[in-house]
């Protein structure tokens, strides 16, 4: 009975917790054996005097310890507890239809095979008015209808898809998820804090977010640089999801975050590649990433100014990701006459005063600027002078602190749509 209940509520637990936990198959078997004597002994122990009552309490403590310990042990078994993508409502409906049809077919088959008189079988079929109506339906028709319903769910995979770019609200940090028409998943940075033991952005925010977006595998993960607010949130992703390739730049300073992530990638067999100016990563047809900066011989001796600058090109659309580069790096890029023109700019360093110079903004010449920034942050980001530069150049600004999640959709006809979770303008 307990296993049947768990099967019925399985989609609900997956939606709420993002995990599929099969440990109940083991713990409930033991629970079925232990719970009855625990309840009965606990009830009758109310009326039993000492010292016999103390003896029963000791026995009850042992039974409860065994029950709790078994639950703890089975919960730690890796293959019994795994993260899963959030199921769609159509998939949930399919799941319950399958359960209903299976139960119905079994019930009818059981009645037909049971050695009962025709009168008894007739009574069993007529016990439930709902079953009496459903029994008139041919079993083959039910199977065919169920199969057709399941096949129709696959048609969505054939329909041409848009390129989708999501700026995830991870507080004071940067995180971008890109989903391509060919079902590739790219993650650029992942937010995070220095003290992730108190609150882990990756585990509490980014991991549930990806599962809700139906992402269980990351094809390419970029880390612009190893500052905590760009990379610490990725540790939970590297530990719990499959990541094929991690792309990083040369390191002028090997920070604590760098060593931590390198250890996680080694433990999880993630392919780590270093990229430099001039490299191109072909994701799929019409979708390519150009690494514009930095060169192999790093020009500066700090993390921010050596951030990877990436240009995404998809057909006639382009977007520039600038990490946390400052004025010095922007000047270096302009001196090299690198083509940084883009439709959309991911603003550097959360809109800090040390970045987004007038010359750089004019060279990029974007229509839209996106700023990843935490609400009421202590750094004063984004700087008012930087915002004024964008306004002066007629550039629309979207911010995660004001708009929450920002979605950019490049449709198959070339049209670009921008949606925000929170409808607010400043």
C-alpha positions as CSV (number, residue, x, y, z in Angstrom):
1,X,0.0,0.0,0.0
2,X,2.8,2.4,0.9
3,X,4.7,1.7,-2.3
4,X,1.4,2.3,-4.3
5,X,1.0,5.7,-2.5
6,X,4.6,6.7,-3.4
7,X,4.0,5.7,-7.1
8,X,0.9,7.9,-7.1
9,X,2.6,11.0,-5.6
10,X,5.9,10.6,-7.5
11,X,5.4,13.4,-10.0
12,X,4.4,15.8,-7.2
13,X,7.6,15.0,-5.2
14,X,9.7,15.4,-8.4
15,X,8.2,18.8,-9.1
16,X,8.7,20.0,-5.5
17,X,12.2,18.7,-4.9
18,X,13.7,18.1,-8.4
19,X,14.9,14.6,-7.3
20,X,13.9,11.1,-7.9
21,X,14.3,9.1,-4.7
22,X,13.8,5.3,-5.0
23,X,15.0,4.6,-1.5
24,X,11.4,4.2,-0.4
25,X,11.4,0.8,-2.2
26,X,13.7,-0.5,0.5
27,X,12.7,1.6,3.5
28,X,9.0,1.0,3.2
29,X,9.5,-2.7,3.2
30,X,11.3,-2.4,6.5
31,X,8.7,0.2,7.7
32,X,5.8,-2.2,6.9
33,X,7.4,-4.7,9.3
34,X,8.4,-2.3,12.1
35,X,5.7,0.4,12.1
36,X,2.8,-1.9,13.3
37,X,4.7,-3.2,16.4
38,X,6.0,0.3,17.2
39,X,2.5,1.8,17.1
40,X,0.9,-1.1,19.1
41,X,3.6,-1.3,21.7
42,X,3.6,2.5,22.0
43,X,-0.1,2.6,22.6
44,X,-0.3,-0.3,25.1
45,X,2.8,1.0,26.9
46,X,0.6,3.9,28.2
47,X,-1.2,1.5,30.4
48,X,1.7,-0.7,31.5
49,X,3.3,0.2,34.9
50,X,7.1,0.4,35.6
51,X,9.5,-1.4,35.4
52,X,8.0,-3.3,32.5
53,X,7.2,0.0,30.8
54,X,10.9,0.9,30.8
55,X,11.8,-2.4,29.2
56,X,9.3,-1.8,26.4
57,X,10.6,1.8,25.9
58,X,14.1,0.4,25.4
59,X,12.7,-2.1,22.9
60,X,10.8,0.7,21.1
61,X,14.0,2.9,21.0
62,X,15.9,0.0,19.3
63,X,13.1,-0.4,16.7
64,X,13.0,3.3,16.0
65,X,16.8,3.5,15.7
66,X,16.7,0.7,13.1
67,X,14.0,2.4,11.1
68,X,15.7,5.8,11.1
69,X,19.2,4.4,10.4
70,X,17.9,2.4,7.5
71,X,16.3,5.5,6.0
72,X,19.6,7.4,6.4
73,X,21.7,4.7,4.8
74,X,19.4,4.1,1.8
75,X,19.2,7.9,1.2
76,X,23.0,8.0,0.8
77,X,23.0,5.3,-2.0
78,X,23.9,7.4,-5.1
79,X,21.8,5.5,-7.8
80,X,18.7,5.6,-5.6
81,X,18.7,9.4,-5.4
82,X,19.2,11.4,-8.6
83,X,18.3,14.9,-9.9
84,X,15.8,14.9,-12.7
85,X,14.3,17.6,-14.9
86,X,11.0,19.0,-13.9
87,X,8.3,17.1,-15.8
88,X,5.8,19.0,-18.0
89,X,2.1,18.8,-17.3
90,X,1.6,16.8,-20.5
91,X,4.2,14.2,-19.2
92,X,2.5,14.1,-15.8
93,X,-0.9,13.5,-17.5
94,X,0.7,10.7,-19.6
95,X,2.1,9.1,-16.4
96,X,-1.3,9.0,-14.7
97,X,-3.1,7.8,-17.9
98,X,-0.5,5.0,-18.0
99,X,-1.2,4.1,-14.4
100,X,-4.9,4.2,-14.9
101,X,-4.8,2.1,-18.1
102,X,-2.4,-0.4,-16.6
103,X,-4.6,-0.8,-13.5
104,X,-7.7,-1.1,-15.6
105,X,-6.2,-3.8,-17.9
106,X,-4.9,-5.7,-14.9
107,X,-8.3,-5.5,-13.2
108,X,-10.2,-6.9,-16.2
109,X,-7.5,-9.6,-16.8
110,X,-7.6,-10.6,-13.1
111,X,-11.4,-10.9,-13.2
112,X,-11.3,-13.0,-16.4
113,X,-8.6,-15.4,-15.1
114,X,-10.0,-15.8,-11.6
115,X,-11.9,-19.0,-11.1
116,X,-15.3,-17.6,-10.3
117,X,-18.7,-18.3,-11.4
118,X,-20.2,-16.1,-14.1
119,X,-22.5,-14.5,-11.5
120,X,-19.5,-13.6,-9.3
121,X,-17.6,-12.1,-12.2
122,X,-20.7,-10.1,-13.1
123,X,-21.0,-8.8,-9.5
124,X,-17.3,-7.8,-9.5
125,X,-17.7,-5.9,-12.8
126,X,-20.8,-4.1,-11.6
127,X,-19.5,-3.1,-8.1
128,X,-18.1,0.2,-9.4
129,X,-20.3,2.2,-11.7
130,X,-17.3,3.8,-13.3
131,X,-15.7,0.5,-14.0
132,X,-19.0,-0.8,-15.4
133,X,-18.9,2.0,-18.0
134,X,-15.2,1.6,-18.8
135,X,-15.6,-2.2,-19.3
136,X,-17.5,-1.5,-22.4
137,X,-14.4,-0.1,-24.1
138,X,-12.3,-2.5,-26.0
139,X,-8.9,-3.1,-24.5
140,X,-7.2,-2.8,-27.8
141,X,-8.7,0.7,-28.4
142,X,-7.4,1.9,-25.0
143,X,-3.8,0.7,-25.9
144,X,-4.0,2.3,-29.4
145,X,-5.3,5.6,-28.0
146,X,-2.5,5.6,-25.3
147,X,0.2,4.9,-27.9
148,X,-1.1,7.7,-30.2
149,X,-1.1,10.1,-27.3
150,X,2.5,9.3,-26.5
151,X,3.6,9.5,-30.1
152,X,2.0,13.0,-30.4
153,X,4.2,14.2,-27.6
154,X,7.3,13.6,-29.8
155,X,6.1,15.9,-32.5
156,X,7.3,18.9,-30.5
157,X,10.9,17.8,-31.1
158,X,10.5,18.0,-34.9
159,X,9.1,21.5,-34.9
160,X,11.9,24.1,-35.6
161,X,13.1,25.8,-32.4
162,X,14.3,29.3,-31.5
163,X,17.6,30.2,-30.0
164,X,16.9,31.2,-26.4
165,X,19.2,33.1,-24.1
166,X,18.4,33.4,-20.4
167,X,20.0,35.8,-17.9
168,X,19.5,34.1,-14.6
169,X,18.9,36.2,-11.5
170,X,21.6,34.9,-9.2
171,X,21.9,38.0,-7.1
172,X,25.2,39.9,-7.2
173,X,26.7,37.8,-10.0
174,X,26.5,36.8,-13.6
175,X,24.9,33.7,-15.1
176,X,23.7,33.1,-18.7
177,X,22.0,29.9,-20.0
178,X,21.8,29.5,-23.8
179,X,19.6,26.8,-25.4
180,X,20.2,26.3,-29.1
181,X,17.8,25.1,-31.8
182,X,19.7,21.8,-31.9
183,X,19.2,21.2,-28.2
184,X,22.7,22.2,-27.1
185,X,23.0,23.7,-23.6
186,X,25.7,26.4,-22.9
187,X,26.3,28.0,-19.5
188,X,28.3,31.2,-19.2
189,X,29.3,31.8,-15.5
190,X,27.1,30.7,-12.6
191,X,27.0,33.4,-9.9
192,X,28.0,32.5,-6.3
193,X,29.3,33.9,-3.1
194,X,32.6,33.5,-1.2
195,X,30.9,32.0,1.8
196,X,28.9,29.2,-0.1
197,X,28.6,27.1,3.1
198,X,25.9,29.5,4.4
199,X,24.0,29.9,1.1
200,X,25.0,28.0,-2.0
201,X,23.7,29.8,-5.1
202,X,24.4,26.7,-7.2
203,X,22.5,24.3,-5.1
204,X,19.7,26.6,-4.0
205,X,19.1,28.6,-7.2
206,X,21.0,27.5,-10.3
207,X,20.5,23.7,-10.1
208,X,16.7,23.9,-9.5
209,X,16.5,26.5,-12.3
210,X,18.3,24.3,-14.8
211,X,16.1,21.3,-13.9
212,X,13.0,23.4,-14.3
213,X,14.3,24.5,-17.8
214,X,14.6,20.7,-18.7
215,X,18.4,20.9,-18.7
216,X,20.1,17.8,-17.3
217,X,23.3,18.1,-19.3
218,X,25.6,21.0,-20.1
219,X,27.4,20.7,-23.4
220,X,29.7,23.7,-22.9
221,X,30.4,25.6,-19.7
222,X,32.4,28.9,-19.9
223,X,34.0,30.6,-16.9
224,X,34.9,34.1,-17.8
225,X,37.2,34.4,-14.8
226,X,37.5,32.8,-11.3
227,X,35.9,35.4,-9.1
228,X,33.4,33.9,-6.6
229,X,30.4,35.8,-8.0
230,X,31.0,34.2,-11.5
231,X,32.1,30.7,-10.7
232,X,31.2,29.3,-7.2
233,X,27.6,28.6,-8.3
234,X,29.0,26.2,-10.9
235,X,30.4,23.8,-8.4
236,X,26.9,22.3,-7.6
237,X,26.3,21.9,-11.4
238,X,29.6,20.2,-12.0
239,X,28.9,17.8,-9.1
240,X,25.3,16.9,-9.9
241,X,24.8,17.3,-13.7
242,X,26.8,16.0,-16.7
243,X,29.1,18.6,-18.1
244,X,30.9,17.7,-21.3
245,X,33.4,20.6,-21.7
246,X,34.6,23.4,-19.5
247,X,36.2,26.4,-21.3
248,X,38.5,28.7,-19.4
249,X,41.2,31.2,-20.2
250,X,44.8,31.5,-19.1
251,X,45.2,32.4,-15.4
252,X,47.3,35.3,-14.2
253,X,46.3,34.4,-10.7
254,X,45.3,30.9,-9.6
255,X,42.7,31.7,-6.9
256,X,41.1,29.4,-4.3
257,X,38.1,29.2,-6.6
258,X,40.2,28.0,-9.4
259,X,41.8,25.1,-7.4
260,X,38.4,24.1,-6.1
261,X,36.8,23.9,-9.5
262,X,39.7,22.1,-11.1
263,X,39.4,19.5,-8.4
264,X,35.7,19.1,-9.0
265,X,36.2,18.8,-12.8
266,X,38.9,16.1,-12.2
267,X,36.6,14.1,-9.9
268,X,33.7,14.2,-12.4
269,X,35.7,13.6,-15.6
270,X,35.0,17.0,-17.2
271,X,37.1,17.9,-20.2
272,X,38.8,21.2,-19.5
273,X,40.1,23.3,-22.4
274,X,41.8,26.7,-22.4
275,X,40.8,29.2,-25.0
276,X,42.5,32.3,-26.3
277,X,42.0,35.2,-28.6
278,X,41.1,34.0,-32.1
279,X,39.6,30.7,-31.1
280,X,36.2,29.6,-32.5
281,X,33.8,27.1,-31.0
282,X,31.3,25.8,-33.5
283,X,28.3,24.7,-31.4
284,X,26.1,23.7,-34.4
285,X,25.0,25.1,-37.8
286,X,24.6,28.9,-37.7
287,X,25.7,29.1,-34.0
288,X,29.4,29.9,-33.2
289,X,31.3,31.4,-30.4
290,X,34.3,33.7,-31.1
291,X,36.9,34.2,-28.4
292,X,37.9,37.9,-28.8
293,X,40.1,38.3,-25.7
294,X,42.6,37.7,-24.0
295,X,45.6,36.5,-26.0
296,X,47.8,33.7,-24.7
297,X,50.3,36.1,-23.2
298,X,48.1,37.8,-20.7
299,X,48.3,41.6,-20.9
300,X,47.4,42.2,-17.2
301,X,48.1,40.7,-13.8
302,X,44.5,40.6,-12.4
303,X,41.5,38.4,-12.8
304,X,39.0,41.0,-14.0
305,X,41.0,42.4,-16.9
306,X,41.8,38.9,-18.1
307,X,38.2,37.9,-18.3
308,X,37.3,35.9,-21.5
309,X,35.4,38.1,-23.9
310,X,33.0,36.0,-26.1
311,X,31.0,36.9,-29.1
312,X,28.0,34.7,-29.9
313,X,27.0,34.8,-33.6
314,X,23.7,33.2,-34.7
315,X,22.7,34.0,-38.3
316,X,22.3,37.8,-38.3
317,X,22.2,38.1,-34.5
318,X,25.2,38.7,-32.3
319,X,25.8,39.2,-28.6
320,X,28.9,40.2,-26.6
321,X,29.8,38.7,-23.2
322,X,32.5,40.7,-21.4
323,X,33.0,39.1,-18.0
324,X,34.4,41.7,-15.6
325,X,36.8,43.5,-17.9
326,X,37.7,47.1,-17.0
327,X,38.7,50.2,-18.8
328,X,42.3,48.9,-19.3
329,X,41.1,45.8,-21.1
330,X,38.5,47.6,-23.1
331,X,41.2,50.0,-24.3
332,X,43.4,47.0,-25.2
333,X,40.6,45.5,-27.3
334,X,40.0,48.8,-29.1
335,X,43.7,49.2,-29.9
336,X,43.7,45.8,-31.6
337,X,40.7,46.9,-33.7
338,X,38.8,43.7,-32.8
339,X,35.2,43.5,-34.2
340,X,33.1,43.8,-31.0
341,X,30.0,45.0,-32.7
342,X,26.9,43.3,-31.4
343,X,23.1,43.6,-31.1
344,X,23.2,43.0,-27.4
345,X,25.9,43.7,-24.8
346,X,26.3,41.9,-21.5
347,X,27.6,44.8,-19.5
348,X,31.0,44.3,-17.9
349,X,31.5,44.1,-14.1
350,X,27.8,44.5,-13.2
351,X,27.8,48.1,-14.5
352,X,30.8,49.3,-12.4
353,X,32.3,52.8,-12.9
354,X,35.6,51.2,-13.9
355,X,34.0,49.6,-17.1
356,X,31.8,50.5,-20.0
357,X,33.7,53.5,-21.3
358,X,32.1,55.8,-23.9
359,X,34.5,54.6,-26.6
360,X,33.8,50.9,-26.0
361,X,30.0,51.4,-25.9
362,X,30.1,53.2,-29.2
363,X,32.3,50.6,-30.8
364,X,30.0,47.7,-29.7
365,X,27.0,49.8,-30.7
366,X,24.4,47.6,-29.1
367,X,20.6,48.0,-29.2
368,X,20.2,46.4,-25.8
369,X,22.5,46.2,-22.7
370,X,22.0,43.5,-20.0
371,X,23.3,44.0,-16.4
372,X,23.6,41.1,-14.0
373,X,23.4,42.7,-10.6
374,X,22.1,42.0,-7.1
375,X,19.3,44.1,-5.5
376,X,20.5,46.8,-3.1
377,X,24.1,45.5,-3.4
378,X,26.8,47.1,-1.3
379,X,29.0,47.9,-4.3
380,X,26.6,50.5,-5.7
381,X,26.3,48.7,-9.0
382,X,25.3,49.7,-11.6
383,X,27.0,53.1,-11.5
384,X,24.7,56.0,-12.4
385,X,27.3,57.4,-14.9
386,X,27.4,54.1,-16.7
387,X,23.6,54.0,-17.0
388,X,23.7,57.6,-18.3
389,X,26.1,56.6,-21.0
390,X,23.7,53.9,-22.2
391,X,20.7,56.3,-22.1
392,X,22.7,58.9,-24.0
393,X,23.4,56.4,-26.8
394,X,19.8,55.3,-27.0
395,X,20.5,51.8,-25.6
396,X,17.8,50.0,-23.7
397,X,19.0,48.6,-20.3
398,X,17.7,45.5,-18.6
399,X,18.8,44.5,-15.1
400,X,18.3,41.3,-13.2
401,X,17.8,43.3,-9.9
402,X,14.8,45.1,-11.5
403,X,13.6,42.6,-14.1
404,X,14.5,39.2,-12.6
405,X,15.1,36.6,-15.2
406,X,15.6,38.1,-18.7
407,X,14.9,35.9,-21.7
408,X,16.0,36.8,-25.2
409,X,14.5,34.7,-28.0
410,X,15.8,34.8,-31.5
411,X,13.0,33.3,-33.6
412,X,13.4,31.3,-36.8
413,X,12.3,34.3,-38.8
414,X,15.1,36.4,-37.4
415,X,12.9,38.5,-35.0
416,X,14.3,39.1,-31.5
417,X,12.0,39.1,-28.5
418,X,12.9,40.1,-25.0
419,X,10.8,39.0,-22.0
420,X,11.4,39.7,-18.3
421,X,10.1,37.9,-15.2
422,X,9.3,41.2,-13.5
423,X,7.8,44.0,-15.6
424,X,9.5,47.1,-14.3
425,X,11.3,50.0,-15.8
426,X,13.7,52.5,-14.3
